[in-house]
Amino acid sequence: MSAKHLIKTTDFCVYHQLEHTFITDLQEAGLIKITIVNQTSCIPDTELHKLERMIRLHNELDINIAGIEAITHLIERIENIQEEMRLLKNSLKVYE
């Protein structure tokens, strides 16, 4: 992954006024992926949407890491079910 698609975690934390431990806790819970480049932890741009959603859950609703983990798991299940429904609907169109 090229460096232009990475954001330093320190820059991200300053911008969002976060403690670095929040990002570390999310990584340890397996909710986001952090890339190490030249001994600097960076966030891939593909993780930004998920990470910003988790920040909103934490800041606006005061949800802890365990709650964020549960909510994220449920959101992923819903998205998978929606994708499966879309595929099934497309399969049914063949028979109409």
MMTF fields as JSON, N, C-alpha, C and O atoms, coordinates in Angstrom:
{
  "mmtfVersion": "1.0.0",
  "mmtfProducer": "UNKNOWN",
  "numBonds": 383,
  "numAtoms": 384,
  "numGroups": 96,
  "numChains": 1,
  "numModels": 1,
  "chainsPerModel": [1],
  "groupsPerChain": [96],
  "chainIdList": ["A"],
  "bondAtomList": [4, 2, 8, 6, 12, 10, 16, 14, 20, 18, 24, 22, 28, 26, 32, 30, 36, 34, 40, 38, 44, 42, 48, 46, 52, 50, 56, 54, 60, 58, 64, 62, 68, 66, 72, 70, 76, 74, 80, 78, 84, 82, 88, 86, 92, 90, 96, 94, 100, 98, 104, 102, 108, 106, 112, 110, 116, 114, 120, 118, 124, 122, 128, 126, 132, 130, 136, 134, 140, 138, 144, 142, 148, 146, 152, 150, 156, 154, 160, 158, 164, 162, 168, 166, 172, 170, 176, 174, 180, 178, 184, 182, 188, 186, 192, 190, 196, 194, 200, 198, 204, 202, 208, 206, 212, 210, 216, 214, 220, 218, 224, 222, 228, 226, 232, 230, 236, 234, 240, 238, 244, 242, 248, 246, 252, 250, 256, 254, 260, 258, 264, 262, 268, 266, 272, 270, 276, 274, 280, 278, 284, 282, 288, 286, 292, 290, 296, 294, 300, 298, 304, 302, 308, 306, 312, 310, 316, 314, 320, 318, 324, 322, 328, 326, 332, 330, 336, 334, 340, 338, 344, 342, 348, 346, 352, 350, 356, 354, 360, 358, 364, 362, 368, 366, 372, 370, 376, 374, 380, 378],
  "bondOrderList": [1, 1, 1, 1, 1, 1, 1, 1, 1, 1, 1, 1, 1, 1, 1, 1, 1, 1, 1, 1, 1, 1, 1, 1, 1, 1, 1, 1, 1, 1, 1, 1, 1, 1, 1, 1, 1, 1, 1, 1, 1, 1, 1, 1, 1, 1, 1, 1, 1, 1, 1, 1, 1, 1, 1, 1, 1, 1, 1, 1, 1, 1, 1, 1, 1, 1, 1, 1, 1, 1, 1, 1, 1, 1, 1, 1, 1, 1, 1, 1, 1, 1, 1, 1, 1, 1, 1, 1, 1, 1, 1, 1, 1, 1, 1],
  "groupList": [{"groupName": "MET", "atomNameList": ["N", "CA", "C", "O"], "elementList": ["N", "C", "C", "O"], "formalChargeList": [0, 0, 0, 0], "bondAtomList": [1, 0, 2, 1, 3, 2], "bondOrderList": [1, 1, 2], "singleLetterCode": "M", "chemCompType": "L-PEPTIDE LINKING"}, {"groupName": "SER", "atomNameList": ["N", "CA", "C", "O"], "elementList": ["N", "C", "C", "O"], "formalChargeList": [0, 0, 0, 0], "bondAtomList": [1, 0, 2, 1, 3, 2], "bondOrderList": [1, 1, 2], "singleLetterCode": "S", "chemCompType": "L-PEPTIDE LINKING"}, {"groupName": "ALA", "atomNameList": ["N", "CA", "C", "O"], "elementList": ["N", "C", "C", "O"], "formalChargeList": [0, 0, 0, 0], "bondAtomList": [1, 0, 2, 1, 3, 2], "bondOrderList": [1, 1, 2], "singleLetterCode": "A", "chemCompType": "L-PEPTIDE LINKING"}, {"groupName": "LYS", "atomNameList": ["N", "CA", "C", "O"], "elementList": ["N", "C", "C", "O"], "formalChargeList": [0, 0, 0, 0], "bondAtomList": [1, 0, 2, 1, 3, 2], "bondOrderList": [1, 1, 2], "singleLetterCode": "K", "chemCompType": "L-PEPTIDE LINKING"}, {"groupName": "HIS", "atomNameList": ["N", "CA", "C", "O"], "elementList": ["N", "C", "C", "O"], "formalChargeList": [0, 0, 0, 0], "bondAtomList": [1, 0, 2, 1, 3, 2], "bondOrderList": [1, 1, 2], "singleLetterCode": "H", "chemCompType": "L-PEPTIDE LINKING"}, {"groupName": "LEU", "atomNameList": ["N", "CA", "C", "O"], "elementList": ["N", "C", "C", "O"], "formalChargeList": [0, 0, 0, 0], "bondAtomList": [1, 0, 2, 1, 3, 2], "bondOrderList": [1, 1, 2], "singleLetterCode": "L", "chemCompType": "L-PEPTIDE LINKING"}, {"groupName": "ILE", "atomNameList": ["N", "CA", "C", "O"], "elementList": ["N", "C", "C", "O"], "formalChargeList": [0, 0, 0, 0], "bondAtomList": [1, 0, 2, 1, 3, 2], "bondOrderList": [1, 1, 2], "singleLetterCode": "I", "chemCompType": "L-PEPTIDE LINKING"}, {"groupName": "THR", "atomNameList": ["N", "CA", "C", "O"], "elementList": ["N", "C", "C", "O"], "formalChargeList": [0, 0, 0, 0], "bondAtomList": [1, 0, 2, 1, 3, 2], "bondOrderList": [1, 1, 2], "singleLetterCode": "T", "chemCompType": "L-PEPTIDE LINKING"}, {"groupName": "ASP", "atomNameList": ["N", "CA", "C", "O"], "elementList": ["N", "C", "C", "O"], "formalChargeList": [0, 0, 0, 0], "bondAtomList": [1, 0, 2, 1, 3, 2], "bondOrderList": [1, 1, 2], "singleLetterCode": "D", "chemCompType": "L-PEPTIDE LINKING"}, {"groupName": "PHE", "atomNameList": ["N", "CA", "C", "O"], "elementList": ["N", "C", "C", "O"], "formalChargeList": [0, 0, 0, 0], "bondAtomList": [1, 0, 2, 1, 3, 2], "bondOrderList": [1, 1, 2], "singleLetterCode": "F", "chemCompType": "L-PEPTIDE LINKING"}, {"groupName": "CYS", "atomNameList": ["N", "CA", "C", "O"], "elementList": ["N", "C", "C", "O"], "formalChargeList": [0, 0, 0, 0], "bondAtomList": [1, 0, 2, 1, 3, 2], "bondOrderList": [1, 1, 2], "singleLetterCode": "C", "chemCompType": "L-PEPTIDE LINKING"}, {"groupName": "VAL", "atomNameList": ["N", "CA", "C", "O"], "elementList": ["N", "C", "C", "O"], "formalChargeList": [0, 0, 0, 0], "bondAtomList": [1, 0, 2, 1, 3, 2], "bondOrderList": [1, 1, 2], "singleLetterCode": "V", "chemCompType": "L-PEPTIDE LINKING"}, {"groupName": "TYR", "atomNameList": ["N", "CA", "C", "O"], "elementList": ["N", "C", "C", "O"], "formalChargeList": [0, 0, 0, 0], "bondAtomList": [1, 0, 2, 1, 3, 2], "bondOrderList": [1, 1, 2], "singleLetterCode": "Y", "chemCompType": "L-PEPTIDE LINKING"}, {"groupName": "GLN", "atomNameList": ["N", "CA", "C", "O"], "elementList": ["N", "C", "C", "O"], "formalChargeList": [0, 0, 0, 0], "bondAtomList": [1, 0, 2, 1, 3, 2], "bondOrderList": [1, 1, 2], "singleLetterCode": "Q", "chemCompType": "L-PEPTIDE LINKING"}, {"groupName": "GLU", "atomNameList": ["N", "CA", "C", "O"], "elementList": ["N", "C", "C", "O"], "formalChargeList": [0, 0, 0, 0], "bondAtomList": [1, 0, 2, 1, 3, 2], "bondOrderList": [1, 1, 2], "singleLetterCode": "E", "chemCompType": "L-PEPTIDE LINKING"}, {"groupName": "GLY", "atomNameList": ["N", "CA", "C", "O"], "elementList": ["N", "C", "C", "O"], "formalChargeList": [0, 0, 0, 0], "bondAtomList": [1, 0, 2, 1, 3, 2], "bondOrderList": [1, 1, 2], "singleLetterCode": "G", "chemCompType": "PEPTIDE LINKING"}, {"groupName": "ASN", "atomNameList": ["N", "CA", "C", "O"], "elementList": ["N", "C", "C", "O"], "formalChargeList": [0, 0, 0, 0], "bondAtomList": [1, 0, 2, 1, 3, 2], "bondOrderList": [1, 1, 2], "singleLetterCode": "N", "chemCompType": "L-PEPTIDE LINKING"}, {"groupName": "PRO", "atomNameList": ["N", "CA", "C", "O"], "elementList": ["N", "C", "C", "O"], "formalChargeList": [0, 0, 0, 0], "bondAtomList": [1, 0, 2, 1, 3, 2], "bondOrderList": [1, 1, 2], "singleLetterCode": "P", "chemCompType": "L-PEPTIDE LINKING"}, {"groupName": "ARG", "atomNameList": ["N", "CA", "C", "O"], "elementList": ["N", "C", "C", "O"], "formalChargeList": [0, 0, 0, 0], "bondAtomList": [1, 0, 2, 1, 3, 2], "bondOrderList": [1, 1, 2], "singleLetterCode": "R", "chemCompType": "L-PEPTIDE LINKING"}],
  "groupTypeList": [0, 1, 2, 3, 4, 5, 6, 3, 7, 7, 8, 9, 10, 11, 12, 4, 13, 5, 14, 4, 7, 9, 6, 7, 8, 5, 13, 14, 2, 15, 5, 6, 3, 6, 7, 6, 11, 16, 13, 7, 1, 10, 6, 17, 8, 7, 14, 5, 4, 3, 5, 14, 18, 0, 6, 18, 5, 4, 16, 14, 5, 8, 6, 16, 6, 2, 15, 6, 14, 2, 6, 7, 4, 5, 6, 14, 18, 6, 14, 16, 6, 13, 14, 14, 0, 18, 5, 5, 3, 16, 1, 5, 3, 11, 12, 14],
  "groupIdList": [1, 2, 3, 4, 5, 6, 7, 8, 9, 10, 11, 12, 13, 14, 15, 16, 17, 18, 19, 20, 21, 22, 23, 24, 25, 26, 27, 28, 29, 30, 31, 32, 33, 34, 35, 36, 37, 38, 39, 40, 41, 42, 43, 44, 45, 46, 47, 48, 49, 50, 51, 52, 53, 54, 55, 56, 57, 58, 59, 60, 61, 62, 63, 64, 65, 66, 67, 68, 69, 70, 71, 72, 73, 74, 75, 76, 77, 78, 79, 80, 81, 82, 83, 84, 85, 86, 87, 88, 89, 90, 91, 92, 93, 94, 95, 96],
  "secStructList": [7, 7, 4, 4, 4, 3, 3, 3, 2, 2, 2, 2, 2, 2, 2, 2, 6, 7, 7, 2, 2, 2, 2, 2, 2, 2, 2, 2, 6, 6, 1, 1, 7, 7, 3, 3, 3, 6, 6, 3, 3, 3, 3, 3, 4, 4, 4, 2, 2, 2, 2, 2, 2, 2, 2, 2, 2, 2, 2, 2, 2, 7, 7, 7, 2, 2, 2, 2, 2, 2, 2, 2, 2, 2, 2, 2, 2, 2, 2, 2, 2, 2, 2, 2, 2, 2, 2, 2, 2, 2, 2, 2, 2, 2, 2, 7],
  "xCoordList": [0.856, 0.0, 0.9, 1.854, 0.61, 1.457, 1.157, 0.078, 2.138, 2.014, 0.913, 0.394, 0.552, -0.493, -1.878, -2.815, -2.008, -3.286, -3.298, -4.151, -2.349, -2.245, -2.303, -1.832, -2.887, -2.96, -2.305, -2.636, -1.394, -0.741, -1.784, -2.648, -1.695, -2.661, -2.553, -3.558, -1.356, -1.207, -1.939, -2.598, -1.833, -2.549, -4.059, -4.802, -4.497, -5.926, -6.459, -7.535, -5.703, -6.13, -6.18, -7.078, -5.228, -5.235, -6.444, -7.139, -6.701, -7.824, -9.154, -10.014, -9.321, -10.586, -10.598, -11.565, -9.531, -9.405, -9.638, -10.47, -8.873, -8.976, -7.701, -6.624, -7.834, -6.666, -6.173, -6.973, -4.866, -4.302, -4.708, -4.778, -4.974, -5.355, -6.686, -6.915, -7.557, -8.828, -8.577, -9.188, -7.681, -7.331, -6.679, -6.982, -5.783, -5.1, -6.094, -5.994, -7.048, -8.068, -8.912, -9.238, -9.264, -10.038, -9.23, -9.771, -7.943, -7.085, -6.979, -7.088, -6.769, -6.647, -7.931, -7.889, -9.071, -10.356, -10.601, -11.577, -9.722, -9.862, -10.857, -11.323, -11.192, -12.201, -11.614, -12.309, -10.35, -9.682, -8.293, -7.749, -7.736, -6.386, -5.462, -5.779, -4.331, -3.315, -2.09, -1.701, -1.487, -0.281, 0.89, 0.777, 2.013, 3.22, 4.142, 4.517, 4.505, 5.421, 6.507, 6.225, 7.748, 8.886, 8.654, 8.886, 8.2, 7.939, 6.858, 6.799, 6.022, 4.904, 3.612, 3.474, 2.675, 1.406, 0.525, 0.396, -0.069, -0.892, -2.202, -2.295, -3.203, -4.528, -4.73, -4.626, -5.018, -5.327, -6.615, -7.544, -6.669, -7.86, -9.113, -10.227, -8.937, -10.095, -10.764, -11.909, -10.072, -10.605, -11.297, -11.942, -11.174, -11.657, -13.153, -13.591, -13.939, -15.395, -15.794, -16.568, -15.264, -15.577, -15.104, -15.825, -13.894, -13.319, -14.11, -14.346, -14.521, -15.293, -16.674, -17.199, -17.257, -18.531, -18.345, -19.189, -17.233, -16.958, -16.704, -17.096, -16.059, -15.821, -17.144, -17.334, -18.056, -19.37, -20.125, -20.753, -20.071, -20.733, -20.15, -20.884, -18.848, -18.172, -18.454, -18.807, -18.298, -18.432, -19.876, -20.209, -20.729, -22.092, -23.015, -23.941, -22.767, -23.646, -22.973, -23.59, -21.707, -20.942, -20.913, -21.123, -20.65, -20.594, -19.134, -18.245, -18.902, -17.538, -17.092, -17.861, -15.849, -15.262, -16.061, -16.308, -16.464, -17.242, -18.569, -18.996, -19.217, -20.463, -20.247, -21.044, -19.166, -18.834, -18.58, -18.985, -17.906, -17.63, -18.929, -19.076, -19.867, -21.157, -21.949, -22.516, -21.984, -22.72, -22.105, -22.823, -20.783, -20.093, -20.388, -20.607, -20.394, -20.712, -22.136, -22.369, -23.086, -24.471, -24.625, -25.369, -23.929, -23.985, -23.442, -24.016, -22.342, -21.779, -22.75, -22.886, -23.436, -24.41, -25.566, -26.024, -26.04, -27.139, -26.708, -27.463, -25.498, -25.008, -24.878, -25.185, -24.426, -24.326, -25.699, -25.878, -26.663, -28.027, -28.626, -29.299, -28.387, -28.891, -28.279, -28.971, -26.989, -26.332, -26.906, -27.139, -27.134, -27.719, -29.126, -29.491, -29.915, -31.264, -31.208, -32.028, -30.243, -30.101, -29.796, -30.365, -28.892, -28.544, -29.737, -29.956, -30.502, -31.674, -32.75, -33.393, -32.942, -33.916, -33.497, -34.332, -32.214, -31.731, -31.912, -32.215, -31.727, -31.935, -33.41, -33.73, -34.295, -35.726, -36.202, -37.16, -35.535, -35.929, -35.78, -36.469, -34.91, -34.718, -35.989, -36.306, -36.721, -37.895, -39.188, -40.247, -39.109, -40.321, -40.631, -41.617],
  "yCoordList": [-1.167, 0.0, 1.226, 1.296, 2.173, 3.363, 4.305, 4.277, 5.13, 6.034, 7.071, 7.607, 7.359, 8.369, 7.872, 8.663, 6.573, 6.01, 5.716, 4.975, 6.302, 6.086, 7.417, 8.439, 7.391, 8.577, 8.221, 7.198, 9.042, 8.784, 8.828, 9.705, 7.883, 7.848, 9.091, 9.563, 9.62, 10.836, 12.007, 12.779, 12.151, 13.221, 13.03, 13.987, 11.791, 11.481, 11.815, 12.397, 11.444, 11.701, 13.199, 13.662, 13.943, 15.395, 16.008, 16.837, 15.61, 16.168, 15.884, 16.76, 14.648, 14.245, 14.44, 14.081, 15.003, 15.24, 13.96, 13.905, 12.928, 11.613, 11.276, 11.777, 10.429, 9.832, 8.707, 7.988, 8.561, 7.509, 6.126, 5.177, 6.006, 4.711, 4.213, 3.006, 5.132, 4.724, 3.952, 2.91, 4.466, 3.79, 2.446, 1.443, 2.433, 1.199, 0.163, -1.016, 0.593, -0.324, -0.913, -2.1, -0.087, -0.59, -1.613, -2.618, -1.356, -2.302, -3.616, -4.691, -3.534, -4.739, -5.555, -6.779, -4.888, -5.584, -6.172, -6.894, -5.867, -6.387, -5.614, -6.118, -4.397, -3.619, -2.804, -2.523, -2.425, -1.704, -2.287, -2.967, -2.011, -2.464, -1.257, -0.228, -1.397, -0.358, -0.895, -2.046, -0.063, -0.424, 0.341, 1.529, -0.345, 0.292, 0.593, -0.305, 1.876, 2.311, 3.146, 4.174, 2.7, 3.405, 3.689, 4.805, 2.686, 2.756, 3.783, 4.254, 4.122, 5.035, 4.292, 3.717, 4.3, 3.626, 4.51, 5.714, 3.874, 4.589, 3.846, 2.633, 4.613, 4.068, 4.058, 5.104, 2.891, 2.86, 3.634, 3.618, 4.298, 5.096, 4.244, 4.757, 2.945, 2.048, 1.839, 1.39, 2.154, 1.974, 3.23, 3.181, 4.343, 5.622, 5.645, 6.141, 5.12, 5.141, 4.403, 4.918, 3.199, 2.414, 3.134, 3.21, 3.657, 4.312, 5.55, 5.774, 6.35, 7.547, 7.187, 7.904, 6.095, 5.626, 5.227, 5.527, 4.547, 4.129, 5.33, 5.326, 6.341, 7.558, 8.231, 8.69, 8.294, 8.898, 8.099, 8.683, 6.771, 5.946, 6.231, 6.327, 6.361, 6.586, 7.989, 8.148, 8.991, 10.376, 10.815, 11.422, 10.519, 11.029, 10.185, 10.71, 8.879, 7.998, 7.416, 6.666, 7.764, 7.317, 5.796, 5.24, 5.132, 3.671, 3.244, 3.801, 2.251, 1.781, 0.822, 0.509, 0.363, -0.486, -1.777, -2.203, -2.401, -3.647, -3.407, -4.228, -2.292, -1.954, -1.679, -2.097, -0.973, -0.693, -1.992, -2.149, -2.925, -4.226, -4.962, -5.531, -4.953, -5.621, -4.949, -5.625, -3.626, -2.883, -3.123, -3.326, -3.1, -3.325, -4.725, -4.906, -5.702, -7.073, -7.149, -7.787, -6.5, -6.524, -5.798, -6.251, -4.679, -3.935, -4.791, -4.816, -5.491, -6.367, -7.476, -7.818, -8.049, -9.103, -8.554, -9.211, -7.359, -6.744, -6.498, -6.779, -5.975, -5.708, -7.001, -7.019, -8.092, -9.377, -9.908, -10.444, -9.76, -10.216, -9.393, -9.941, -8.079, -7.236, -7.635, -7.66, -7.946, -8.374, -9.703, -9.893, -10.617, -11.902, -11.72, -12.376, -10.831, -10.558, -9.967, -10.308, -9.08, -8.486, -9.566, -9.568, -10.487, -11.569, -12.495, -12.937, -12.789, -13.647, -12.984, -13.645, -11.685, -10.961, -10.993, -11.169, -10.824, -10.878, -12.272, -12.41, -13.299, -14.671, -14.92, -15.61, -14.369, -14.545, -13.85, -14.292, -12.769, -12.053, -12.928, -12.71, -13.889, -14.812, -15.617, -15.93, -15.956, -16.796, -16.013, -16.611, -14.7, -13.896, -13.737, -13.088],
  "zCoordList": [0.0, 0.0, 0.0, 0.774, -0.843, -0.924, 0.236, 0.828, 0.535, 1.679, 1.489, 2.468, 0.236, 0.023, 0.435, 0.542, 0.663, 1.097, 2.599, 3.087, 3.319, 4.763, 5.494, 4.994, 6.685, 7.529, 8.854, 9.454, 9.309, 10.59, 11.696, 11.716, 12.605, 13.699, 14.572, 15.102, 14.724, 15.538, 14.897, 15.595, 13.572, 12.865, 12.978, 13.194, 12.831, 12.922, 14.314, 14.452, 15.335, 16.716, 17.022, 17.726, 16.5, 16.72, 16.031, 16.619, 14.799, 14.041, 14.736, 14.822, 15.236, 15.853, 17.374, 18.045, 17.899, 19.34, 20.134, 21.039, 19.763, 20.393, 21.139, 20.814, 22.135, 22.766, 21.859, 21.261, 21.762, 20.906, 21.414, 20.633, 22.704, 23.261, 22.687, 22.615, 22.283, 21.678, 20.386, 20.149, 19.559, 18.305, 18.602, 17.956, 19.585, 19.966, 20.479, 20.138, 21.291, 21.811, 20.682, 20.701, 19.702, 18.559, 17.77, 17.311, 17.615, 16.899, 17.67, 17.081, 18.981, 19.793, 19.796, 19.919, 19.662, 19.587, 18.199, 17.995, 17.249, 15.894, 15.051, 14.03, 15.461, 14.746, 13.599, 12.623, 13.706, 12.629, 12.42, 13.29, 11.26, 10.943, 10.914, 10.317, 11.558, 11.581, 10.861, 11.057, 10.032, 9.303, 9.9, 10.2, 10.07, 10.588, 9.412, 8.658, 9.263, 8.212, 8.87, 9.487, 8.734, 9.331, 10.813, 11.279, 11.545, 12.979, 13.339, 14.475, 12.385, 12.616, 12.3, 11.22, 13.227, 12.963, 12.086, 12.306, 11.092, 10.11, 9.898, 10.081, 9.509, 9.236, 7.72, 7.079, 7.14, 5.704, 5.416, 6.224, 4.285, 3.967, 3.836, 3.938, 3.611, 3.518, 4.873, 4.932, 5.954, 7.301, 7.828, 8.876, 7.125, 7.65, 7.909, 8.947, 6.99, 7.162, 8.435, 9.242, 8.612, 9.811, 11.067, 12.062, 11.01, 12.181, 12.575, 13.762, 11.612, 11.924, 12.484, 13.335, 12.017, 12.575, 14.039, 14.884, 14.331, 15.707, 16.613, 17.78, 16.083, 16.862, 17.202, 18.329, 16.24, 16.512, 17.568, 18.451, 17.487, 18.501, 19.882, 20.866, 19.945, 21.222, 21.768, 22.936, 20.924, 21.391, 21.58, 22.598, 20.621, 20.664, 21.534, 22.153, 21.583, 22.346, 23.582, 24.339, 23.783, 24.95, 25.066, 26.144, 23.94, 23.902, 24.049, 23.405, 24.905, 25.123, 24.018, 23.109, 24.107, 23.058, 22.882, 21.754, 23.988, 23.888, 23.172, 22.361, 23.468, 22.793, 21.32, 20.48, 21.005, 19.605, 18.862, 17.71, 19.528, 18.909, 18.594, 17.512, 19.532, 19.316, 18.197, 17.339, 18.211, 17.178, 15.808, 14.829, 15.736, 14.462, 13.93, 12.732, 14.817, 14.403, 13.847, 12.82, 14.522, 14.051, 12.717, 11.847, 12.553, 11.287, 10.151, 9.063, 10.399, 9.365, 8.998, 7.823, 10.004, 9.719, 8.89, 7.954, 9.224, 8.476, 7.03, 6.099, 6.845, 5.493, 4.698, 3.506, 5.336, 4.653, 4.269, 3.176, 5.163, 4.87, 3.733, 2.859, 3.738, 2.658, 1.317, 0.3, 1.317, 0.073, -0.394, -1.588, 0.529, 0.18, -0.39, -1.366, 0.215, -0.294, -1.697, -2.551, -1.938, -3.263, -4.297, -5.389, -3.945, -4.866, -5.108, -6.235, -4.067, -4.219, -5.077, -5.893, -4.893, -5.718, -7.185, -8.072, -7.432, -8.813, -9.407, -10.592, -8.587, -9.061, -9.376, -10.344, -8.573, -8.804, -10.075, -10.709, -10.442, -11.657, -12.898, -13.894, -12.849, -13.972, -14.219, -15.366, -13.158, -13.26, -13.5, -13.69, -13.493, -13.713, -15.155, -15.506]
}
